[in-house]
Amino acid sequence: MKTEKLVLTQEWDKTFPKSDKVSHSKVTFINRYGITLAADMYVPQNAEGKLPAIAVSGPFGAVKEQCSGLYAQTMAERGFLTIAFDPSFTGESGGQPRYMASPDINTEDFMAAVDFLSVNELVDSDRIGIIGICGWGGMAINTAALDTRIKATAASTMYDMTRVNAKGYFDSEDSEQARYEKKAALCAQRIVDYKAGEYKLGGGVVDPLPEDAPFFVKDYYDYYKTDRGYHKRSLNSNGGWNVIGCESFMNQPILQYSNEIRSAVLLIHGEKAHSCYFSKDAYADMIKDSKYTSNKELYIIPNAVHTDLYDGGGKNAIPFDKLEVFFNEYLK
């Protein structure tokens, strides 16, 4: 398989400090669409024998130098070999045109990460899990429903990107008329882009922040647009996805067969997060009429908002102890 030649930054340019408890390196792997993905690999210092492994990605529009890297490095400190990867068309990963999203390709990105880990000489291929954050929480659950090699999946502060695109935030645009108007606007934009020979960006998190912005917009601004979480390659920190980048999400739900997932799934969400309904509903769907409920859990963090589970929010909101226990149990 041919691989794209990627330009990988070698200096430490993360939004979190480097740990002296793990070894860090850059790696690449290829998905079934021929797209080469870039990842940071974290290996526990002085590790012996073949290790359990975890692939991490998200949030939707973030890069591996932000919270997925923090999750990966922290879990490596706790004994797991981990990779944090940039999805197709984003960050340091390949794929043209840039800043496109796809329910299928982005699910495949996780499966390709499992391919890479399965053949890594440091990894026990029977002990592989994944973590998805925000929009990649939904992708992680979707992958768990498809990939029988995955033994454990954690979704943190999860979004169902097909639902929010088709129905709007809080399902406020869940009507045939609203969907028609959105699809018509996207189709009109396609003609504009085709004539221009380039794709118009939709804009990342709004900046400057309007005084009357909803709380969840302020929450995103506080992470992506400040020193707390800003990164030059992050879509949300900068120009955002293409306007038509998420068009295919409009009429193809993910999570269709989540109640058939046999492996373990842990959903983590903040009690005060605007997005908490995604995890609550995903969990309800996952256990409905399912024969495999004993290894499924919804874990709510008191008083936490959406981005508190990106970096801890200054209050250690990410339950790394819980994640360690969960993966130790199901990757044993």
C-alpha positions as MATLAB code, in Angstrom:
seq = 'MKTEKLVLTQEWDKTFPKSDKVSHSKVTFINRYGITLAADMYVPQNAEGKLPAIAVSGPFGAVKEQCSGLYAQTMAERGFLTIAFDPSFTGESGGQPRYMASPDINTEDFMAAVDFLSVNELVDSDRIGIIGICGWGGMAINTAALDTRIKATAASTMYDMTRVNAKGYFDSEDSEQARYEKKAALCAQRIVDYKAGEYKLGGGVVDPLPEDAPFFVKDYYDYYKTDRGYHKRSLNSNGGWNVIGCESFMNQPILQYSNEIRSAVLLIHGEKAHSCYFSKDAYADMIKDSKYTSNKELYIIPNAVHTDLYDGGGKNAIPFDKLEVFFNEYLK';
ca = [
       0.000    0.000    0.000;
       1.322    3.435   -0.932;
       1.514    5.965    1.862;
       1.302    9.729    1.623;
       4.377   11.622    2.724;
       3.350   13.598    5.773;
       5.133   16.489    7.424;
       5.269   15.661   11.134;
       6.227   18.224   13.747;
       9.053   16.872   15.869;
       9.137   19.434   18.663;
       6.685   19.192   21.552;
       3.775   21.461   20.607;
       0.985   20.078   22.783;
      -1.425   22.024   24.973;
      -0.309   19.924   27.958;
       3.126   19.324   29.526;
       5.279   16.385   28.487;
       5.425   13.499   30.941;
       8.730   11.979   32.020;
       6.955    8.695   32.776;
       6.389    7.730   29.136;
       8.296    7.592   25.863;
       6.802    9.636   23.021;
       7.205    9.181   19.264;
       5.414    9.991   16.023;
       3.892    7.138   14.020;
       1.777    6.796   10.880;
      -0.655    4.199    9.602;
      -2.993    3.856    6.641;
      -6.749    3.353    6.478;
      -8.655    1.324    3.920;
      -9.226    4.435    1.795;
      -5.465    4.849    1.392;
      -5.309    7.872    3.675;
      -2.228    8.040    5.879;
      -2.991    9.031    9.461;
      -0.563   10.689   11.861;
      -0.448    9.816   15.538;
       1.510   10.376   18.709;
       2.457    7.124   20.415;
       3.002    6.995   24.173;
       4.714    3.985   25.764;
       5.123    3.496   29.536;
       8.738    3.766   30.660;
      10.363    0.447   31.564;
       7.406   -1.508   30.196;
       7.890   -5.249   29.976;
       6.079   -7.822   27.862;
       3.274   -7.129   25.440;
       1.035   -4.281   26.592;
      -2.687   -3.520   26.469;
      -3.257   -0.681   24.004;
      -5.717    2.179   23.520;
      -6.332    4.406   20.474;
      -7.698    7.881   21.223;
      -9.230   10.597   19.047;
     -11.402   13.686   19.300;
     -13.008   16.071   19.873;
     -14.686   16.808   16.558;
     -12.538   19.550   15.033;
      -9.634   19.176   17.476;
      -6.144   17.758   16.954;
      -4.059   15.184   18.791;
      -2.029   17.953   20.411;
      -5.105   18.886   22.442;
      -7.203   16.650   24.689;
      -6.842   13.308   22.893;
      -3.112   13.557   23.500;
      -3.701   14.372   27.151;
      -5.895   11.276   27.522;
      -3.348    9.133   25.664;
      -0.342   10.329   27.640;
      -2.142    9.956   30.973;
      -3.341    6.437   30.180;
       0.219    5.544   29.128;
       1.409    6.720   32.538;
      -1.005    4.121   33.913;
       0.454    1.219   31.976;
      -1.174    1.233   28.527;
       0.507    1.725   25.165;
      -1.546    4.491   23.551;
      -1.851    6.461   20.348;
      -3.651    9.758   19.825;
      -4.375   10.270   16.123;
      -5.582   13.026   13.838;
      -8.596   11.878   11.781;
      -8.543   11.893    7.988;
      -8.372   15.324    6.330;
      -7.328   17.074    9.566;
      -4.242   17.977   11.589;
      -1.063   16.246   10.449;
      -2.980   13.366    8.833;
      -3.382   13.040    5.089;
      -6.416   13.148    2.864;
      -7.587   15.653    0.268;
      -9.479   17.901    0.217;
      -8.848   19.151    3.730;
     -11.416   19.663    6.501;
     -13.986   17.133    5.354;
     -15.802   14.736    7.687;
     -17.507   11.422    6.994;
     -19.376    9.027    9.296;
     -17.874    6.140    7.325;
     -14.282    7.333    6.879;
     -14.019    8.586   10.443;
     -15.268    5.244   11.779;
     -12.696    3.592    9.526;
      -9.994    5.822   11.053;
     -10.559    4.128   14.414;
     -10.528    0.679   12.769;
      -7.253    1.521   11.028;
      -5.814    2.511   14.404;
      -6.783   -0.943   15.667;
      -5.047   -2.468   12.611;
      -1.866   -0.573   13.512;
      -1.979   -1.571   17.164;
      -2.796   -5.206   16.348;
       0.493   -5.715   14.512;
       2.686   -3.585   16.781;
       5.325   -5.786   18.404;
       4.820   -4.067   21.779;
       1.061   -4.728   21.859;
      -1.019   -7.702   22.956;
      -3.486   -7.802   20.058;
      -6.146   -9.401   22.265;
      -6.134   -6.369   24.591;
      -7.054   -3.341   22.496;
      -9.491   -0.569   23.420;
     -10.441    2.879   22.128;
     -11.394    6.248   23.604;
     -13.430    8.817   21.682;
     -13.972   12.363   22.926;
     -16.914   14.617   21.975;
     -17.865   13.877   18.326;
     -15.364   11.057   18.265;
     -17.179    9.531   21.220;
     -20.010    8.774   18.832;
     -17.537    7.485   16.249;
     -15.950    5.253   18.906;
     -19.275    3.661   19.803;
     -20.055    3.254   16.107;
     -16.677    1.545   15.666;
     -17.313   -0.751   18.635;
     -20.511   -1.915   16.912;
     -18.478   -2.840   13.819;
     -15.056   -3.966   15.054;
     -15.090   -7.222   17.011;
     -11.376   -6.857   17.857;
     -12.114   -4.005   20.266;
     -12.505   -5.255   23.828;
     -13.395   -1.967   25.552;
     -14.616    1.462   24.450;
     -14.877    4.708   26.411;
     -16.809    7.696   25.074;
     -16.159   10.944   26.932;
     -18.452   14.019   26.726;
     -19.931   12.349   23.641;
     -21.701   13.914   20.666;
     -23.741   12.016   18.081;
     -22.683   14.081   15.062;
     -25.352   12.623   12.779;
     -28.075   13.593   15.237;
     -26.873   17.152   15.804;
     -26.469   17.740   12.063;
     -29.868   16.302   11.156;
     -31.855   17.620   14.122;
     -29.917   20.612   15.460;
     -28.833   21.228   19.028;
     -31.297   19.784   21.552;
     -33.273   18.445   18.538;
     -34.592   21.988   18.029;
     -34.538   21.640   14.219;
     -36.060   18.181   13.991;
     -38.504   18.725   11.143;
     -38.658   17.918    7.467;
     -38.796   21.637    6.643;
     -35.722   22.513    8.707;
     -33.744   19.648    7.186;
     -34.843   20.617    3.676;
     -33.654   24.196    4.195;
     -30.279   23.031    5.520;
     -29.808   20.616    2.629;
     -30.806   23.276    0.083;
     -28.262   25.692    1.555;
     -25.524   23.047    1.438;
     -26.349   22.175   -2.163;
     -26.211   25.869   -3.123;
     -22.811   26.126   -1.425;
     -21.556   23.177   -3.472;
     -22.106   25.189   -6.683;
     -20.299   28.207   -5.203;
     -17.385   26.000   -4.172;
     -17.268   24.229   -7.531;
     -17.071   27.538   -9.412;
     -14.444   28.872   -7.023;
     -12.335   25.733   -7.221;
     -12.019   25.615   -3.443;
     -14.142   24.863   -0.405;
     -15.345   27.691    1.814;
     -14.577   27.251    5.500;
     -17.454   27.481    7.927;
     -15.452   29.225   10.636;
     -14.330   27.675   13.908;
     -15.543   28.705   17.333;
     -16.982   32.212   17.067;
     -14.475   35.003   17.761;
     -14.945   37.611   19.103;
     -17.413   36.083   21.526;
     -20.833   37.814   21.483;
     -22.041   38.941   24.900;
     -25.335   37.094   24.395;
     -23.699   33.821   23.271;
     -25.254   30.645   24.758;
     -23.276   29.091   27.584;
     -22.061   26.153   25.486;
     -20.575   28.572   22.926;
     -18.776   30.387   25.762;
     -17.604   26.993   27.014;
     -16.073   26.158   23.625;
     -14.514   29.626   23.339;
     -12.891   29.237   26.749;
     -11.137   26.094   25.526;
     -10.397   26.566   21.830;
      -9.743   30.321   21.672;
      -7.628   30.843   24.779;
      -4.214   29.657   25.955;
      -6.029   26.841   27.719;
      -6.568   24.823   24.537;
      -5.717   26.843   21.410;
      -3.688   25.034   18.753;
      -2.675   26.331   15.333;
      -3.746   23.118   13.568;
      -7.091   22.766   15.344;
     -10.102   23.402   13.117;
     -12.199   24.643   16.017;
      -9.447   27.020   17.122;
      -9.182   28.482   13.617;
     -11.123   28.335   10.321;
     -13.351   25.372   11.095;
     -14.673   22.605    8.862;
     -15.693   23.289    5.281;
     -19.250   24.587    5.070;
     -20.222   21.358    3.273;
     -17.798   19.252    5.309;
     -20.469   17.437    7.298;
     -23.129   17.188    4.578;
     -23.322   13.388    4.576;
     -24.162   13.363    8.297;
     -27.598   14.772    7.443;
     -29.259   11.494    6.497;
     -27.226    8.577    7.830;
     -27.451    7.896   11.560;
     -24.547    6.238   13.311;
     -25.126    4.029   16.377;
     -27.755    2.023   14.485;
     -26.723   -1.299   16.037;
     -25.242   -0.109   19.310;
     -27.434   -2.551   21.269;
     -25.556   -5.395   19.572;
     -22.158   -4.367   20.948;
     -20.847   -7.326   22.943;
     -17.694   -5.652   24.250;
     -17.536   -3.248   27.201;
     -18.611    0.376   26.802;
     -18.229    3.229   29.295;
     -19.947    6.551   28.609;
     -18.658    9.488   30.676;
     -20.378   12.849   30.748;
     -20.565   16.017   32.795;
     -23.792   16.590   34.712;
     -23.931   20.249   33.632;
     -22.803   19.663   30.030;
     -25.162   20.962   27.349;
     -24.400   17.718   25.511;
     -25.236   15.284   28.302;
     -28.427   14.182   26.534;
     -26.332   12.522   23.829;
     -24.750   10.087   26.296;
     -27.960    9.483   28.218;
     -29.859    8.649   25.035;
     -26.982    6.623   23.560;
     -26.785    4.544   26.726;
     -30.559    3.962   26.743;
     -30.434    2.838   23.106;
     -27.412    0.643   23.793;
     -29.089   -1.382   26.524;
     -32.582   -1.473   24.977;
     -33.472   -5.030   23.948;
     -29.808   -5.945   24.332;
     -28.379   -9.241   25.547;
     -25.112   -7.522   26.484;
     -25.898   -5.000   29.208;
     -23.708   -6.175   32.096;
     -20.576   -4.488   30.702;
     -22.210   -1.163   29.769;
     -22.122    1.894   32.040;
     -23.140    5.558   32.030;
     -20.929    7.544   34.420;
     -21.987   11.119   35.217;
     -19.477   13.631   36.654;
     -21.195   16.008   39.145;
     -21.125   19.713   38.228;
     -18.914   19.183   35.165;
     -19.589   21.014   31.875;
     -18.728   19.805   28.382;
     -15.126   21.018   28.098;
     -14.254   20.017   31.666;
     -13.754   16.548   30.172;
     -11.349   17.973   27.567;
      -8.613   18.952   30.007;
     -10.073   18.639   33.497;
     -11.401   22.192   33.536;
      -9.052   23.108   36.366;
     -10.912   20.763   38.686;
      -9.553   17.341   37.663;
     -12.914   16.480   36.121;
     -11.574   13.708   33.856;
     -12.027   10.457   35.818;
      -8.712    8.857   34.907;
      -8.934    6.492   37.894;
     -12.266    5.246   36.545;
     -10.835    4.860   33.045;
      -7.849    2.937   34.402;
     -10.081    0.525   36.334;
     -12.392    0.079   33.330;
      -9.628   -0.709   30.850;
      -7.732   -2.887   33.304;
     -10.866   -4.930   33.838;
     -11.763   -5.429   30.183;
      -8.253   -5.537   28.683;
      -6.916   -8.023   31.231;
];
